[in-house]
Amino acid sequence: MSKKNSLKNRKKKIETIEDRWKYEIAAELGLMDKVEKFGWGGLTAKETGRIGGLITVRKKQLGQKQSTEG
């Protein structure tokens, strides 16, 4: 199967809140130029870990906010 056909057959991924946060955090950390140039795989383990850690913080904050509201 050619690369073109394999890309055509992929299902479109539904964007999650974590996906949006990933882009927001990368922008906040000044990493979007690197992501655009090299892709997510071009980031170091330290950079991706920082993004993942901040996503976790946001998840906890969201959970705490929801538990106090509901």
DSSP file (Angstrom, degrees, kcal/mol; ACC not computed):
  #  RESIDUE AA STRUCTURE BP1 BP2  ACC     N-H-->O    O-->H-N    N-H-->O    O-->H-N    TCO  KAPPA ALPHA  PHI   PSI    X-CA   Y-CA   Z-CA
    1    1 A M              0   0    0      0, 0.0     2,-0.0     0, 0.0     0, 0.0   0.000 360.0 360.0 360.0 133.7    0.0    0.0    0.0
    2    2 A S     >  -     0   0    0      1,-0.1     4,-2.2     4,-0.0     5,-0.2  -0.309 360.0-113.7 -75.7 162.4    1.4    3.4   -0.9
    3    3 A K  H  > S+     0   0    0      1,-0.2     4,-2.0     2,-0.2     5,-0.2   0.875 116.9  56.3 -62.3 -37.5    1.9    6.1    1.6
    4    4 A K  H  > S+     0   0    0      1,-0.2     4,-1.6     2,-0.2    -1,-0.2   0.922 109.2  45.4 -61.4 -45.1   -0.8    8.2   -0.1
    5    5 A N  H  > S+     0   0    0      1,-0.2     4,-1.7     2,-0.2    -1,-0.2   0.872 109.9  54.1 -67.1 -37.2   -3.4    5.4    0.3
    6    6 A S  H  < S+     0   0    0     -4,-2.2     4,-0.4     1,-0.2    -1,-0.2   0.865 109.5  48.2 -68.1 -33.6   -2.5    4.7    3.9
    7    7 A L  H >< S+     0   0    0     -4,-2.0     3,-0.7     1,-0.2    -1,-0.2   0.858 109.4  53.4 -70.7 -34.6   -3.0    8.4    4.8
    8    8 A K  H 3< S+     0   0    0     -4,-1.6    -2,-0.2     1,-0.2    -1,-0.2   0.838 106.6  52.7 -68.4 -33.0   -6.3    8.4    3.0
    9    9 A N  T 3< S+     0   0    0     -4,-1.7    -1,-0.2    -5,-0.1    -2,-0.2   0.542  84.4 109.1 -83.4  -7.3   -7.6    5.4    5.0
   10   10 A R  S <  S-     0   0    0     -3,-0.7     2,-0.3    -4,-0.4    -3,-0.0  -0.437  71.9-121.0 -71.0 142.6   -6.8    6.9    8.4
   11   11 A K        -     0   0    0     -2,-0.1     2,-0.4     1,-0.1    -1,-0.1  -0.604  30.3-107.9 -80.0 143.7   -9.7    8.0   10.5
   12   12 A K        -     0   0    0     -2,-0.3     2,-0.2     1,-0.1    -1,-0.1  -0.589  35.8-125.5 -73.8 128.8   -9.8   11.6   11.5
   13   13 A K        -     0   0    0     -2,-0.4     2,-0.5     1,-0.1    -1,-0.1  -0.539  16.9-123.5 -77.6 136.6   -9.0   11.9   15.2
   14   14 A I        -     0   0    0     -2,-0.2     2,-0.3     1,-0.1    -1,-0.1  -0.684  30.5-118.4 -79.0 127.8  -11.5   13.7   17.3
   15   15 A E        -     0   0    0     -2,-0.5     2,-0.2     4,-0.1    -1,-0.1  -0.496  32.2-160.5 -71.6 130.4   -9.7   16.6   19.1
   16   16 A T     >  -     0   0    0     -2,-0.3     4,-1.8     1,-0.1     5,-0.1  -0.553  34.0-104.2-103.1 171.1   -9.8   16.3   22.9
   17   17 A I  H  > S+     0   0    0      1,-0.2     4,-2.5     2,-0.2     5,-0.2   0.859 123.1  56.8 -62.0 -35.2   -9.3   18.9   25.6
   18   18 A E  H  > S+     0   0    0      2,-0.2     4,-2.4     1,-0.2    -1,-0.2   0.875 103.4  53.5 -64.7 -36.9   -5.9   17.4   26.2
   19   19 A D  H  > S+     0   0    0      2,-0.2     4,-1.7     1,-0.2    -1,-0.2   0.929 110.6  46.2 -62.0 -45.2   -5.0   18.0   22.5
   20   20 A R  H  X S+     0   0    0     -4,-1.8     4,-2.3     1,-0.2    -2,-0.2   0.913 112.5  50.2 -64.2 -42.2   -6.0   21.7   22.8
   21   21 A W  H  X S+     0   0    0     -4,-2.5     4,-3.3     1,-0.2     5,-0.3   0.887 105.0  58.7 -62.7 -38.3   -4.1   22.0   26.0
   22   22 A K  H  X S+     0   0    0     -4,-2.4     4,-2.2     1,-0.2    -1,-0.2   0.924 110.2  41.9 -57.6 -46.0   -1.0   20.5   24.4
   23   23 A Y  H  X S+     0   0    0     -4,-1.7     4,-2.1     2,-0.2    -1,-0.2   0.904 115.1  50.6 -68.2 -41.6   -0.9   23.2   21.8
   24   24 A E  H  X S+     0   0    0     -4,-2.3     4,-2.4     2,-0.2    -2,-0.2   0.929 113.1  45.2 -61.3 -46.1   -1.7   26.0   24.3
   25   25 A I  H  X S+     0   0    0     -4,-3.3     4,-2.4     2,-0.2    -1,-0.2   0.905 110.2  53.7 -67.2 -42.0    1.1   24.8   26.6
   26   26 A A  H  <>S+     0   0    0     -4,-2.2     5,-3.3    -5,-0.3     6,-0.6   0.906 111.3  47.2 -58.7 -40.5    3.6   24.4   23.8
   27   27 A A  H ><5S+     0   0    0     -4,-2.1     3,-1.2     3,-0.2    -2,-0.2   0.918 110.4  51.7 -66.0 -43.5    2.8   28.0   22.8
   28   28 A E  H 3<5S+     0   0    0     -4,-2.4    -2,-0.2     1,-0.3    -1,-0.2   0.853 111.4  47.9 -60.9 -35.5    3.2   29.2   26.3
   29   29 A L  T 3<5S-     0   0    0     -4,-2.4    -1,-0.3    -5,-0.1    -2,-0.2   0.458 116.4-114.9 -85.8  -1.2    6.6   27.5   26.6
   30   30 A G  T < 5S+     0   0    0     -3,-1.2     4,-0.2    -4,-0.3    -3,-0.2   0.797  82.0 120.5  75.1  28.5    7.7   29.0   23.3
   31   31 A L     >< +     0   0    0     -5,-3.3     4,-2.3    -6,-0.2    -4,-0.2   0.458  38.0  94.3-104.0  -2.6    8.0   25.6   21.6
   32   32 A M  H  > S+     0   0    0     -6,-0.6     4,-2.9     1,-0.2     5,-0.2   0.853  82.4  55.6 -63.9 -34.9    5.5   26.0   18.7
   33   33 A D  H  > S+     0   0    0      1,-0.2     4,-1.9     2,-0.2    -1,-0.2   0.928 111.0  45.7 -60.5 -43.0    8.2   27.1   16.3
   34   34 A K  H  > S+     0   0    0     -4,-0.2     4,-3.0     2,-0.2     5,-0.5   0.897 113.1  49.6 -65.9 -41.4   10.1   23.8   17.0
   35   35 A V  H  X S+     0   0    0     -4,-2.3     4,-2.3     1,-0.2    -2,-0.2   0.920 112.2  47.9 -64.2 -43.9    6.9   21.8   16.8
   36   36 A E  H  < S+     0   0    0     -4,-2.9    -1,-0.2    -5,-0.2    -2,-0.2   0.856 117.9  41.8 -65.8 -34.4    6.0   23.3   13.4
   37   37 A K  H  < S+     0   0    0     -4,-1.9    -2,-0.2    -5,-0.2    -1,-0.2   0.911 135.7  12.2 -78.9 -43.8    9.5   22.8   12.1
   38   38 A F  H  < S-     0   0    0     -4,-3.0     3,-0.2     1,-0.2    -3,-0.2   0.531 100.0-123.1-114.3 -10.1   10.2   19.2   13.4
   39   39 A G    ><  -     0   0    0     -4,-2.3     3,-1.6    -5,-0.5    -1,-0.2  -0.208  49.3 -58.2  84.5 174.9    6.9   17.9   14.6
   40   40 A W  G >  S+     0   0    0      1,-0.3     3,-1.5     2,-0.2    -1,-0.2   0.817 134.2  64.2 -63.1 -30.0    6.1   16.7   18.1
   41   41 A G  G 3  S+     0   0    0      1,-0.3    -1,-0.3    -3,-0.2    -2,-0.1   0.642  89.8  68.6 -68.3 -13.9    8.9   14.1   17.8
   42   42 A G  G <  S+     0   0    0     -3,-1.6    -1,-0.3    -7,-0.1    -2,-0.2   0.530  80.7  96.3 -82.7  -6.7   11.4   16.9   17.5
   43   43 A L  S <  S-     0   0    0     -3,-1.5     2,-0.1    -4,-0.2   -12,-0.0  -0.511  78.8-114.1 -82.2 153.2   10.9   17.9   21.1
   44   44 A T     >  -     0   0    0     -2,-0.2     4,-2.5     1,-0.1     5,-0.2  -0.347  27.3-108.5 -77.9 165.8   13.3   16.6   23.8
   45   45 A A  H  > S+     0   0    0      1,-0.2     4,-2.3     2,-0.2     5,-0.2   0.870 121.6  54.2 -61.5 -36.8   12.1   14.3   26.6
   46   46 A K  H  > S+     0   0    0      2,-0.2     4,-1.9     1,-0.2    -1,-0.2   0.911 109.5  47.0 -64.2 -42.7   12.4   17.2   29.0
   47   47 A E  H  > S+     0   0    0      2,-0.2     4,-2.1     1,-0.2    -2,-0.2   0.921 114.4  45.3 -66.6 -45.0   10.1   19.4   26.9
   48   48 A T  H  X S+     0   0    0     -4,-2.5     4,-2.7     1,-0.2    -1,-0.2   0.872 112.1  53.0 -68.4 -34.9    7.5   16.7   26.3
   49   49 A G  H  X S+     0   0    0     -4,-2.3     4,-2.5    -5,-0.2    -1,-0.2   0.883 107.6  51.3 -64.6 -38.6    7.6   15.9   30.0
   50   50 A R  H  X S+     0   0    0     -4,-1.9     4,-2.2     2,-0.2    -2,-0.2   0.922 111.1  47.6 -64.1 -44.3    7.0   19.5   30.9
   51   51 A I  H  X S+     0   0    0     -4,-2.1     4,-2.0     1,-0.2    -2,-0.2   0.939 113.4  48.2 -61.8 -47.0    4.0   19.7   28.6
   52   52 A G  H  X S+     0   0    0     -4,-2.7     4,-2.0     1,-0.2    -2,-0.2   0.879 110.3  51.9 -61.5 -39.1    2.6   16.4   30.0
   53   53 A G  H  X S+     0   0    0     -4,-2.5     4,-1.9     1,-0.2    -1,-0.2   0.900 110.0  47.9 -64.6 -41.0    3.1   17.6   33.6
   54   54 A L  H  X S+     0   0    0     -4,-2.2     4,-2.1     2,-0.2    -1,-0.2   0.830 108.6  54.4 -71.3 -31.3    1.2   20.9   32.9
   55   55 A I  H  X S+     0   0    0     -4,-2.0     4,-2.3     2,-0.2    -1,-0.2   0.914 108.0  50.8 -64.0 -41.8   -1.6   18.9   31.2
   56   56 A T  H  X S+     0   0    0     -4,-2.0     4,-2.3     2,-0.2    -2,-0.2   0.898 108.3  51.8 -62.0 -41.7   -1.8   16.9   34.4
   57   57 A V  H  X S+     0   0    0     -4,-1.9     4,-2.4     1,-0.2    -1,-0.2   0.924 110.3  48.6 -60.7 -44.3   -2.0   20.1   36.5
   58   58 A R  H  X S+     0   0    0     -4,-2.1     4,-2.5     1,-0.2    -2,-0.2   0.879 109.4  52.7 -65.3 -37.2   -4.8   21.4   34.3
   59   59 A K  H  X S+     0   0    0     -4,-2.3     4,-2.5     2,-0.2    -1,-0.2   0.923 110.5  47.7 -62.6 -43.6   -6.7   18.1   34.6
   60   60 A K  H  X S+     0   0    0     -4,-2.3     4,-2.5     2,-0.2    -2,-0.2   0.915 112.1  49.4 -63.6 -43.2   -6.5   18.2   38.4
   61   61 A Q  H  X S+     0   0    0     -4,-2.4     4,-2.4     1,-0.2    -1,-0.2   0.905 111.3  49.3 -63.2 -40.7   -7.6   21.8   38.4
   62   62 A L  H  X S+     0   0    0     -4,-2.5     4,-2.4     2,-0.2    -2,-0.2   0.910 111.5  49.2 -64.0 -42.6  -10.6   21.0   36.2
   63   63 A G  H  X S+     0   0    0     -4,-2.5     4,-2.1     2,-0.2    -2,-0.2   0.894 111.9  48.2 -64.2 -40.8  -11.5   18.1   38.4
   64   64 A Q  H  X S+     0   0    0     -4,-2.5     4,-1.7     2,-0.2    -2,-0.2   0.899 111.5  50.2 -66.2 -40.5  -11.3   20.2   41.6
   65   65 A K  H  X S+     0   0    0     -4,-2.4     4,-1.5     1,-0.2    -2,-0.2   0.917 112.1  47.5 -63.2 -43.4  -13.4   22.9   39.9
   66   66 A Q  H  X S+     0   0    0     -4,-2.4     4,-2.1     1,-0.2    -1,-0.2   0.869 110.3  52.2 -67.4 -36.7  -16.1   20.4   38.9
   67   67 A S  H  < S+     0   0    0     -4,-2.1    -1,-0.2     1,-0.2    -2,-0.2   0.828 110.8  47.2 -72.0 -29.3  -16.2   18.8   42.3
   68   68 A T  H  < S+     0   0    0     -4,-1.7    -1,-0.2     2,-0.2    -2,-0.2   0.786 115.8  45.6 -79.5 -26.8  -16.7   22.1   44.0
   69   69 A E  H  <        0   0    0     -4,-1.5    -2,-0.2    -5,-0.2    -1,-0.2   0.810 360.0 360.0 -82.2 -31.8  -19.4   23.1   41.6
   70   70 A G     <        0   0    0     -4,-2.1    -2,-0.2    -5,-0.2    -3,-0.2   0.434 360.0 360.0-110.1 360.0  -21.3   19.8   41.6
